[in-house]
Amino acid sequence: MRWVRKTRLLLRSLFRKSAVDAELNEELRFHVEREIARNEASGMSKEEARRAALAGFGGAEKFKEECRDARRVNLLQDLVQDLRYGLRVLRRSLGFTTVAMLTLALGIGANTAIFSVVSAALLRPLPYPEPNRLLAIAQTDRTTGTTGVPVSFTKFSAISEQSKTLESVATVYYDSPSLVSDREPEVLNAARVSSDFFRVLGVPIARGRSFLPEEEAPGGADAAVITDAFWYDHFAGDPQILGKALLLDGKSAIVVGILPASFRFPLQFPEPVVWLPRVFDPTFLRPEQVHSGAGYLNMIARLRPGETVSRTQAELATIDATYRELFGSYVDATRYALTATPLEESLVGPLRVQLLVLFAAVGFVLLIACTNVANLLLARATSRYHEIGIRKALGASRARLVRQLLSESLLLALGGGILGVGLAAPMLPALRTISPGTVPRLAEARVDMGVLLFSVALCGLTGVLFGLMPSLWITSNELLETLKEGSRGSSEGGGGRRFRSSLVVAEIGMALVLLTCAGLLIDSFARLIRVNPGFTSRNVMTFPMTLPPERYQQPRQWEAFYRQLLEAVRAIPQVHAAGVTSYLPLAAGGSFGFFCPEGAACRGLGRDPVAALRQVSPGYFETIQVSLLRGRFFTDDDTTENQLVAIVNETLAKRYWPGQNPIGKHVANSRDMIQREIVGVVGDTKFRGLGLASLEELYVPMTQIPARAMTMVVRSNAAALPLVAAVRARIAEADRDLPVAGIASMEEVISTSVAQPRMLMQFVGVFAGFALLLAAIGIYGVMAYTVTARRQEMGIRVALGAGHTEILRLILMQGMRMTLTGVVLGVAAALALTRLLAGLLFGVRAADPVIFAAAAIVLVAAAFVACYLPARRATRVDPIVALRYE
Amino acid sequence: MSKPTDLVQGTVDLLILKTIALEPMHGWAIAQRIRQVSKDVLQINQGALYPALHRLEQQGWIEAEWGESENSRRAKYYSLTKDGRKYLLREEANWDRLSAAIGLVLKKA
């Protein structure tokens, strides 16, 4: 029953405050009366008795306050009072409040934005039931260590039949069929999936049904499941759509189901909108390739309840061994090992480090912002000495004063937080447009409840962080001592100055860490984009196209289409050169094949060397200006009637025929062993990434081995827009229903390939800029304050004959001492922290002395300017005026 | 601020609780009684007494009631609650143990 009594008392103390206070007064008055009576009884005079009794009471107000504290009335009531008072104080010093709030808004806003991205990518579970049971299954190349190699259909079937630890498995490959409707022809993001796909994810079909067994069997009718967004975009949410046909790649596919609006598929960017059955007859592979172990499938699986990834991994090793025995001649029999990773991890993978770097950088910005505000609060505290002193004398306890000052800080933090979240909300859409596809699930990033909670916690934390130290210090006895002497006009006590200086030192240290990181990333990025890609991107536009298989069944048709299109395009007056290639350098995608170079002992598919295979038209190399090292490029005469030819790149030539002339040697595809004569050696082009080593590349003429999906490259001196219009017109003339999506300049293609490192560099760079600015403001604040506080001293020095230079030096020395201490500490911290960046850097070491020096110089220069302004003011002190202040 | 240390605070609490264990008393009388019983050794000043009383009341160990004093004035009388009585027993036992232990150390060491 104790708590009932306690609560009743507390409520009474809170809500009947005047009654409780009156009782307290009466109680104390009674005590005094009794004391007087007792004193009189012991023989004192009336006056003496009274004085003695009151003397015992000392500061009555003070212990009345203590009695109220004992009743805990004050806690709540004070909070309201403190907040109201705090608001008044902050309103009164509008300048201070604005600067502090903006500083905090910057810190909290940036943190909120980055946190919402990190939370979407790393923290929020995948949008499927029991996401921790979902796995991605891919292969690792035993020779090169390349991970994420796609799985073949045969291997997928083997896993699906033999696995006991997996509840269900499914595969998907992505496709971009053209959609012909009454609108412009367009290219869709689509996916072909195996039968259990939606079951593995645990996603129900919202309307209609999933695929029927006959639709999943070979030769089945095409059916389509569409996303809710596609349904709204293309059919305005018409419920009659079920049963209607989409004309995909010239073939009709009946819409049978619509996915729930909440469905997301972050594994692919952009997310597929149309889902089709049957993964075993892709149009980009010949049946004999599919049935000899060609890998093209992304595999997902759901663990049985209670099973673990490691048990699946062990099981996969067994399945691999059996597969090797049964399908020894298949391309994927020996070279690749199956690996299972949690789906979540496979999605984020190496990006985790980048996101954590971003998060750490933005955290530093907030810390610096807090330090700055703490410094501002300290500076302001001096003007509040008297207020604090009087409050203390009137009986306010230290805890009470700290509470009051803290509530001011919390108000500031809250204001900054609201502003900051306001800043973050529009930052997210901007982030999505600037760097789409760089971070998985970026589209899902938003300021939601979790992010808001994070920001609120951040506000509380920052409020305490920047508010606690100053308020503890202000209310300490040391300050009261200062107050006593302080009336003589001397400056703030040594303790305070030291404290503020150490804050500035810390701030400079943190700024240096960020500047160094930014410097490293910028340098790394600059080196990356300066890498010679092996071709010229200037004035080249690229046009990806895929001929629909229904209308273009014969390879002869493909060859004819592209040959005629190229002729038409070359006829455009401003076009200098044009060509087509099956895979564009630095764009996604690629095809690899086993081949047999002349002179090597070949052991067949799956065991022979591997090269990147490209089908290119005559004119392709000339268009993007790949250098010809030996021999010749392809010509229109390289037809099937003539000698079968190939061109190899330098890397391949050096590897297999070191010191020999490759021209005239032969290579053969391991599958058919048809010999091709090498007619040319070209320079290497960067294919998978600017920062990655060149691959061995094998080019064959499109005129001998045509491809359905090609990218046309066009070099011209025309401006991009009219050229694109002209080329589009030629394509439409060739085939009115052929969509062309993803037209980009070659420069854009390169730029997209480095979007991720650029995003990281830009963000860390911006954060480092914030840090530099805040640190400069911080040091300026402290120096300006010092100059004001040391006015008299300066006056005396000037009066005694000190010149401008000496005064300037005096002040600058003080500032530079802080700066250099900060720089030294910062360098030490940066040496420890930049090592975490090592994996993200290209061509620059994490401890690069030049970058470290540059960061330090930038910081010292900024600090110098920040010190110089107040120092110059110190030299203008008029000794008479300064001394008169005394 | 001159907050009593824990030991002193605890001791004052104990003295107050023990003093009012016999009968309800007002603040002044509590101070007097402690002084008399301790033969003027323990003098609790008002600055320590009243905050302690209010704290003990808020903690639920004692309760207060306004009554008429010996000189016919309204006075606030404090008495132990049931919980307070248990608490006192516990604290007394603690104190005995503590003082016995200190005594032992002082004699033997």
Chai-1 contact restraints between the chains, C-beta under 6 A:
chainA,res_idxA,chainB,res_idxB,connection_type,confidence,min_distance_angstrom,max_distance_angstrom,comment,restraint_id
A,R2,B,G60,contact,1.0,0.0,6.0,A-B,restraint_1
A,R2,B,D83,contact,1.0,0.0,6.0,A-B,restraint_2
A,R5,B,G60,contact,1.0,0.0,6.0,A-B,restraint_3
A,K6,B,G60,contact,1.0,0.0,6.0,A-B,restraint_4
A,L9,B,Q58,contact,1.0,0.0,6.0,A-B,restraint_5
A,E27,B,K76,contact,1.0,0.0,6.0,A-B,restraint_6
A,F30,B,A75,contact,1.0,0.0,6.0,A-B,restraint_7
A,H31,B,G27,contact,1.0,0.0,6.0,A-B,restraint_8
A,H31,B,W28,contact,1.0,0.0,6.0,A-B,restraint_9
A,R34,B,W28,contact,1.0,0.0,6.0,A-B,restraint_10
A,G56,B,N45,contact,1.0,0.0,6.0,A-B,restraint_11
A,F57,B,Q46,contact,1.0,0.0,6.0,A-B,restraint_12
A,G58,B,G47,contact,1.0,0.0,6.0,A-B,restraint_13
A,F63,B,G47,contact,1.0,0.0,6.0,A-B,restraint_14
A,F63,B,P51,contact,1.0,0.0,6.0,A-B,restraint_15
A,E66,B,P51,contact,1.0,0.0,6.0,A-B,restraint_16
A,C67,B,Y50,contact,1.0,0.0,6.0,A-B,restraint_17
A,C67,B,P51,contact,1.0,0.0,6.0,A-B,restraint_18
A,C67,B,H54,contact,1.0,0.0,6.0,A-B,restraint_19
A,A70,B,P51,contact,1.0,0.0,6.0,A-B,restraint_20
A,A70,B,H54,contact,1.0,0.0,6.0,A-B,restraint_21
A,A70,B,R55,contact,1.0,0.0,6.0,A-B,restraint_22
A,A70,B,Q58,contact,1.0,0.0,6.0,A-B,restraint_23
A,R71,B,H54,contact,1.0,0.0,6.0,A-B,restraint_24
A,R71,B,Q58,contact,1.0,0.0,6.0,A-B,restraint_25
A,S397,B,M1,contact,1.0,0.0,6.0,A-B,restraint_26
